Amino acid sequence: MSRNKNIMNTSYPEIARALEKQKADNFIIDGEIVAAEKGLSDFELLQSRINLKDLESIENKIKEVPIA
């Protein structure tokens, strides 16, 4: 969920999948989604993932722009 209380599972499915694997059934994670290049956070890279809606585009971008 974003700070504006928007569900982000569809936009960042790799994060949703990672969280689903957690053994705890009730927890809160506070953090930031980042895209990195050469070990440095790069907001411009992240922008290419922001607001994508269709699943095919999102899955293609996962390969090009991994996030953490």
Order of alpha helices (4+ residues) and beta strands (2+ residues): alpha-beta-beta-alpha-alpha
